Amino acid sequence: MAFIRVHCDYCGGQFEIYKHNLKGEFARECPHCFQRIDRQTWEREVLPAFAAVEDANAELYKDHCDRKPLFSFDVIANHIFANGGGAN
């Protein structure tokens, strides 16, 4: 089961959102500090990106069912350096 792990730089917390709750009222809200991801960004960028990763992994599994090696992947962002530094 795929899920989104959100890192909140406001409070330093992190939380996970599972597919069944992606569109829930509080899905984009940090449960630690109650800051929220912008609704437009959530709906136009985050949800489609999550769906694209799920779709790609499903296609990789279908390939495996056709006797090809099994592959899957996660997307890990590392372009933002919290607590100083900035992108190099």
N, C-alpha and C positions, 0 to 999 in steps of 0.2 A: 504494500500500500504506500503510495507516494504521499508526501506531506511537504509543507513549506516550513522552514525554520527561519524565523524573523529575528534579526538582531537589532535591538533598540539602542542607538547611541545616546539617546537622551538620559536613560537611567542605567544603561549597561546590561540590561536584562535580555533574555531571549525567550521565545515561545514558539510553539509549533501549532500549525493549523492543518487539519486533515481535510480531505476532499469533501466529506459530508458537511463541513461547516465553512467552506470557502466563501459562501455568500451570506453567512450569518451576520446578524446585526453588529457583533463585536469582533468579527474575524480580523479586522485590520487595526484593532486597538491593542496596545500593549497592556497586558493584565497587571503589570507591576506599577506603571506610572500613569496609565490611561491616556497617553499620547496616541494619536491616530495617524495612519498613513492616509494621505489625501485620497478621497473617494475616486476621483477621476483617474489618478495614477494607478490605484488598485484595480479598477475595472478595465482600463485600457491597456495596461502594461503587465501587471503582476498576474492576473488571472489568465490572460492568453499565453504568457510565457510558461506558466505551470502546465496548461493544457498541451502546449507544444512538446514539452519534455515527456509528459505522459504518453502522448501519441507516438513519439519517436521510440520510446521504450517498448510500446506495444508492437510496433513494426519490427523491432529487433527480435522480439519474442516470436513473432510470426515467421520470420526468417529461420529461426532456430527450429521451428516445427517442420520446416522443409529441409531438415538435416544439415543446417549450417551451424557454426559455432554460436553459442549464446553470449551475447553482449548486453550490457545495460550501462547507463551512465547517470551521474548526478551533475548538476551545474553548481559550481561553487564560485561565488564572486570574491575577488581579491583586489579589486581596483580602488577601493577606498581604505585609507589607512587611518583608523580612528586614533585619537589621542596623540596627535602630532604627526608630522612627517609630510602628509599630502602625497599625491601621486607623483611618482618619479618618471 
